């Protein structure tokens, strides 16, 4: 996982186009947000089922 992150950072550093970096970071934020929401939803379902 750490090596994959390092490769992504290297790939980003290699791109001098700021628009590309900006769009990628927005995509990352949206993805992270969706993952958090998904885990929250699943966690909520488990709480409802087990109480």
Gaussian input, Z-matrix of N, CA and C with variables (Angstrom, degrees):
# hf/3-21g

backbone

0 1
 N
 C     1     B1
 C     2     B2     1     A1
 N     3     B3     2     A2     1     D1
 C     4     B4     3     A3     2     D2
 C     5     B5     4     A4     3     D3
 N     6     B6     5     A5     4     D4
 C     7     B7     6     A6     5     D5
 C     8     B8     7     A7     6     D6
 N     9     B9     8     A8     7     D7
 C    10    B10     9     A9     8     D8
 C    11    B11    10    A10     9     D9
 N    12    B12    11    A11    10    D10
 C    13    B13    12    A12    11    D11
 C    14    B14    13    A13    12    D12
 N    15    B15    14    A14    13    D13
 C    16    B16    15    A15    14    D14
 C    17    B17    16    A16    15    D15
 N    18    B18    17    A17    16    D16
 C    19    B19    18    A18    17    D17
 C    20    B20    19    A19    18    D18
 N    21    B21    20    A20    19    D19
 C    22    B22    21    A21    20    D20
 C    23    B23    22    A22    21    D21
 N    24    B24    23    A23    22    D22
 C    25    B25    24    A24    23    D23
 C    26    B26    25    A25    24    D24
 N    27    B27    26    A26    25    D25
 C    28    B28    27    A27    26    D26
 C    29    B29    28    A28    27    D27
 N    30    B30    29    A29    28    D28
 C    31    B31    30    A30    29    D29
 C    32    B32    31    A31    30    D30
 N    33    B33    32    A32    31    D31
 C    34    B34    33    A33    32    D32
 C    35    B35    34    A34    33    D33
 N    36    B36    35    A35    34    D34
 C    37    B37    36    A36    35    D35
 C    38    B38    37    A37    36    D36
 N    39    B39    38    A38    37    D37
 C    40    B40    39    A39    38    D38
 C    41    B41    40    A40    39    D39
 N    42    B42    41    A41    40    D40
 C    43    B43    42    A42    41    D41
 C    44    B44    43    A43    42    D42
 N    45    B45    44    A44    43    D43
 C    46    B46    45    A45    44    D44
 C    47    B47    46    A46    45    D45
 N    48    B48    47    A47    46    D46
 C    49    B49    48    A48    47    D47
 C    50    B50    49    A49    48    D48
 N    51    B51    50    A50    49    D49
 C    52    B52    51    A51    50    D50
 C    53    B53    52    A52    51    D51
 N    54    B54    53    A53    52    D52
 C    55    B55    54    A54    53    D53
 C    56    B56    55    A55    54    D54
 N    57    B57    56    A56    55    D55
 C    58    B58    57    A57    56    D56
 C    59    B59    58    A58    57    D57
 N    60    B60    59    A59    58    D58
 C    61    B61    60    A60    59    D59
 C    62    B62    61    A61    60    D60
 N    63    B63    62    A62    61    D61
 C    64    B64    63    A63    62    D62
 C    65    B65    64    A64    63    D63
 N    66    B66    65    A65    64    D64
 C    67    B67    66    A66    65    D65
 C    68    B68    67    A67    66    D66
 N    69    B69    68    A68    67    D67
 C    70    B70    69    A69    68    D68
 C    71    B71    70    A70    69    D69
 N    72    B72    71    A71    70    D70
 C    73    B73    72    A72    71    D71
 C    74    B74    73    A73    72    D72
 N    75    B75    74    A74    73    D73
 C    76    B76    75    A75    74    D74
 C    77    B77    76    A76    75    D75
 N    78    B78    77    A77    76    D76
 C    79    B79    78    A78    77    D77
 C    80    B80    79    A79    78    D78
 N    81    B81    80    A80    79    D79
 C    82    B82    81    A81    80    D80
 C    83    B83    82    A82    81    D81
 N    84    B84    83    A83    82    D82
 C    85    B85    84    A84    83    D83
 C    86    B86    85    A85    84    D84
 N    87    B87    86    A86    85    D85
 C    88    B88    87    A87    86    D86
 C    89    B89    88    A88    87    D87
 N    90    B90    89    A89    88    D88
 C    91    B91    90    A90    89    D89
 C    92    B92    91    A91    90    D90
 N    93    B93    92    A92    91    D91
 C    94    B94    93    A93    92    D92
 C    95    B95    94    A94    93    D93
 N    96    B96    95    A95    94    D94
 C    97    B97    96    A96    95    D95
 C    98    B98    97    A97    96    D96
 N    99    B99    98    A98    97    D97
 C   100   B100    99    A99    98    D98
 C   101   B101   100   A100    99    D99
 N   102   B102   101   A101   100   D100
 C   103   B103   102   A102   101   D101
 C   104   B104   103   A103   102   D102
 N   105   B105   104   A104   103   D103
 C   106   B106   105   A105   104   D104
 C   107   B107   106   A106   105   D105
 N   108   B108   107   A107   106   D106
 C   109   B109   108   A108   107   D107
 C   110   B110   109   A109   108   D108
 N   111   B111   110   A110   109   D109
 C   112   B112   111   A111   110   D110
 C   113   B113   112   A112   111   D111
 N   114   B114   113   A113   112   D112
 C   115   B115   114   A114   113   D113
 C   116   B116   115   A115   114   D114
 N   117   B117   116   A116   115   D115
 C   118   B118   117   A117   116   D116
 C   119   B119   118   A118   117   D117
 N   120   B120   119   A119   118   D118
 C   121   B121   120   A120   119   D119
 C   122   B122   121   A121   120   D120
 N   123   B123   122   A122   121   D121
 C   124   B124   123   A123   122   D122
 C   125   B125   124   A124   123   D123
 N   126   B126   125   A125   124   D124
 C   127   B127   126   A126   125   D125
 C   128   B128   127   A127   126   D126
 N   129   B129   128   A128   127   D127
 C   130   B130   129   A129   128   D128
 C   131   B131   130   A130   129   D129
 N   132   B132   131   A131   130   D130
 C   133   B133   132   A132   131   D131
 C   134   B134   133   A133   132   D132
 N   135   B135   134   A134   133   D133
 C   136   B136   135   A135   134   D134
 C   137   B137   136   A136   135   D135
 N   138   B138   137   A137   136   D136
 C   139   B139   138   A138   137   D137
 C   140   B140   139   A139   138   D138
 N   141   B141   140   A140   139   D139
 C   142   B142   141   A141   140   D140
 C   143   B143   142   A142   141   D141
 N   144   B144   143   A143   142   D142
 C   145   B145   144   A144   143   D143
 C   146   B146   145   A145   144   D144
 N   147   B147   146   A146   145   D145
 C   148   B148   147   A147   146   D146
 C   149   B149   148   A148   147   D147
 N   150   B150   149   A149   148   D148
 C   151   B151   150   A150   149   D149
 C   152   B152   151   A151   150   D150

   B1=1.4678
   B2=1.5231
   B3=1.3313
   B4=1.4658
   B5=1.5291
   B6=1.3390
   B7=1.4647
   B8=1.5276
   B9=1.3421
   B10=1.4582
   B11=1.5251
   B12=1.3423
   B13=1.4661
   B14=1.5220
   B15=1.3243
   B16=1.4678
   B17=1.5326
   B18=1.3372
   B19=1.4639
   B20=1.5262
   B21=1.3345
   B22=1.4668
   B23=1.5190
   B24=1.3367
   B25=1.4650
   B26=1.5252
   B27=1.3335
   B28=1.4685
   B29=1.5275
   B30=1.3280
   B31=1.4642
   B32=1.5233
   B33=1.3266
   B34=1.4588
   B35=1.5248
   B36=1.3305
   B37=1.4627
   B38=1.5303
   B39=1.3401
   B40=1.4570
   B41=1.5199
   B42=1.3318
   B43=1.4704
   B44=1.5263
   B45=1.3342
   B46=1.4629
   B47=1.5297
   B48=1.3333
   B49=1.4628
   B50=1.5250
   B51=1.3293
   B52=1.4630
   B53=1.5252
   B54=1.3282
   B55=1.4635
   B56=1.5263
   B57=1.3344
   B58=1.4617
   B59=1.5228
   B60=1.3250
   B61=1.4621
   B62=1.5307
   B63=1.3221
   B64=1.4675
   B65=1.5322
   B66=1.3316
   B67=1.4616
   B68=1.5293
   B69=1.3273
   B70=1.4580
   B71=1.5187
   B72=1.3542
   B73=1.4574
   B74=1.5320
   B75=1.3374
   B76=1.4697
   B77=1.5257
   B78=1.3259
   B79=1.4663
   B80=1.5261
   B81=1.3454
   B82=1.4627
   B83=1.5212
   B84=1.3271
   B85=1.4699
   B86=1.5252
   B87=1.3330
   B88=1.4682
   B89=1.5264
   B90=1.3325
   B91=1.4616
   B92=1.5195
   B93=1.3449
   B94=1.4655
   B95=1.5217
   B96=1.3278
   B97=1.4642
   B98=1.5270
   B99=1.3397
   B100=1.4621
   B101=1.5229
   B102=1.3325
   B103=1.4659
   B104=1.5268
   B105=1.3400
   B106=1.4681
   B107=1.5251
   B108=1.3303
   B109=1.4638
   B110=1.5288
   B111=1.3290
   B112=1.4578
   B113=1.5257
   B114=1.3485
   B115=1.4610
   B116=1.5274
   B117=1.3261
   B118=1.4648
   B119=1.5293
   B120=1.3300
   B121=1.4655
   B122=1.5292
   B123=1.3365
   B124=1.4678
   B125=1.5264
   B126=1.3492
   B127=1.4654
   B128=1.5198
   B129=1.3413
   B130=1.4604
   B131=1.5215
   B132=1.3263
   B133=1.4640
   B134=1.5255
   B135=1.3339
   B136=1.4612
   B137=1.5244
   B138=1.3311
   B139=1.4701
   B140=1.5241
   B141=1.3369
   B142=1.4704
   B143=1.5330
   B144=1.3238
   B145=1.4643
   B146=1.5247
   B147=1.3309
   B148=1.4627
   B149=1.5213
   B150=1.3347
   B151=1.4751
   B152=1.5278
   A1=110.02
   A2=116.90
   A3=120.50
   A4=110.44
   A5=116.45
   A6=119.10
   A7=110.01
   A8=116.21
   A9=119.70
   A10=109.75
   A11=116.56
   A12=120.48
   A13=110.14
   A14=116.94
   A15=120.90
   A16=109.97
   A17=116.43
   A18=119.69
   A19=110.70
   A20=116.85
   A21=119.99
   A22=110.30
   A23=116.45
   A24=120.39
   A25=109.57
   A26=117.23
   A27=120.94
   A28=109.97
   A29=116.51
   A30=120.49
   A31=110.04
   A32=116.34
   A33=120.40
   A34=110.76
   A35=115.85
   A36=120.08
   A37=109.83
   A38=116.29
   A39=120.17
   A40=112.37
   A41=116.55
   A42=120.30
   A43=108.45
   A44=115.21
   A45=118.95
   A46=111.21
   A47=116.17
   A48=119.83
   A49=109.59
   A50=116.63
   A51=120.35
   A52=112.11
   A53=116.88
   A54=119.85
   A55=110.43
   A56=116.22
   A57=120.39
   A58=110.11
   A59=116.65
   A60=121.27
   A61=109.43
   A62=116.70
   A63=121.65
   A64=110.58
   A65=116.17
   A66=119.87
   A67=111.09
   A68=116.87
   A69=120.37
   A70=110.75
   A71=116.95
   A72=119.40
   A73=110.26
   A74=117.24
   A75=119.58
   A76=109.46
   A77=117.05
   A78=121.19
   A79=109.96
   A80=116.10
   A81=121.24
   A82=110.62
   A83=116.61
   A84=120.96
   A85=110.14
   A86=116.53
   A87=120.54
   A88=109.97
   A89=116.96
   A90=120.86
   A91=110.87
   A92=116.11
   A93=120.11
   A94=110.51
   A95=117.05
   A96=121.40
   A97=110.49
   A98=116.82
   A99=120.61
   A100=111.00
   A101=116.78
   A102=120.43
   A103=109.93
   A104=116.19
   A105=119.85
   A106=110.51
   A107=116.93
   A108=120.48
   A109=110.41
   A110=116.91
   A111=120.90
   A112=110.61
   A113=116.47
   A114=119.66
   A115=110.70
   A116=117.23
   A117=120.84
   A118=109.73
   A119=116.40
   A120=121.71
   A121=110.42
   A122=116.22
   A123=120.73
   A124=109.67
   A125=116.61
   A126=120.71
   A127=110.76
   A128=116.36
   A129=120.42
   A130=111.30
   A131=117.42
   A132=120.71
   A133=110.62
   A134=116.86
   A135=119.89
   A136=110.42
   A137=116.69
   A138=120.49
   A139=109.96
   A140=116.70
   A141=120.72
   A142=110.12
   A143=117.03
   A144=120.57
   A145=112.12
   A146=117.52
   A147=119.99
   A148=113.67
   A149=117.52
   A150=118.04
   A151=108.88
   D1=-44.86
   D2=-178.68
   D3=-63.30
   D4=-39.26
   D5=-179.61
   D6=-66.69
   D7=-36.25
   D8=179.28
   D9=-64.78
   D10=-43.46
   D11=178.13
   D12=-61.37
   D13=-42.52
   D14=-179.22
   D15=-62.24
   D16=-40.30
   D17=178.86
   D18=-64.62
   D19=-40.25
   D20=178.74
   D21=-63.54
   D22=-42.59
   D23=179.67
   D24=-63.81
   D25=-43.30
   D26=178.73
   D27=-61.46
   D28=-42.59
   D29=-179.64
   D30=-63.55
   D31=-38.40
   D32=-179.94
   D33=-69.95
   D34=-40.95
   D35=-179.62
   D36=-65.14
   D37=-32.23
   D38=-179.62
   D39=-70.71
   D40=-23.48
   D41=179.06
   D42=-87.58
   D43=115.82
   D44=-179.38
   D45=-87.66
   D46=-6.01
   D47=179.96
   D48=-76.08
   D49=111.66
   D50=-176.10
   D51=-66.33
   D52=-32.32
   D53=179.20
   D54=-61.92
   D55=-39.36
   D56=179.40
   D57=-62.36
   D58=-46.45
   D59=-179.16
   D60=-62.92
   D61=-42.01
   D62=-179.34
   D63=-61.63
   D64=-48.06
   D65=179.98
   D66=-63.38
   D67=-40.31
   D68=-178.68
   D69=-63.82
   D70=-42.40
   D71=-178.48
   D72=-66.46
   D73=-35.57
   D74=177.44
   D75=-66.04
   D76=-42.13
   D77=177.53
   D78=-59.49
   D79=-42.30
   D80=179.78
   D81=-62.46
   D82=-44.97
   D83=-178.95
   D84=-61.50
   D85=-44.24
   D86=-179.62
   D87=-63.65
   D88=-43.23
   D89=-179.73
   D90=-62.08
   D91=-46.95
   D92=179.42
   D93=-61.00
   D94=-41.44
   D95=179.48
   D96=-61.10
   D97=-44.84
   D98=-179.23
   D99=-64.20
   D100=-39.79
   D101=179.33
   D102=-63.57
   D103=-44.51
   D104=179.10
   D105=-62.04
   D106=-43.26
   D107=179.43
   D108=-62.90
   D109=-40.64
   D110=-179.93
   D111=-62.39
   D112=-46.00
   D113=179.61
   D114=-64.74
   D115=-38.27
   D116=178.73
   D117=-63.16
   D118=-42.99
   D119=-179.56
   D120=-63.65
   D121=-47.69
   D122=-179.74
   D123=-63.58
   D124=-42.64
   D125=178.10
   D126=-60.62
   D127=-41.56
   D128=178.58
   D129=-62.96
   D130=-40.13
   D131=178.66
   D132=-63.67
   D133=-41.99
   D134=179.57
   D135=-63.68
   D136=-41.48
   D137=179.01
   D138=-61.33
   D139=-44.03
   D140=-179.96
   D141=-63.96
   D142=-41.62
   D143=-176.33
   D144=-69.35
   D145=-36.72
   D146=-171.76
   D147=-93.98
   D148=-4.33
   D149=178.54
   D150=-99.58

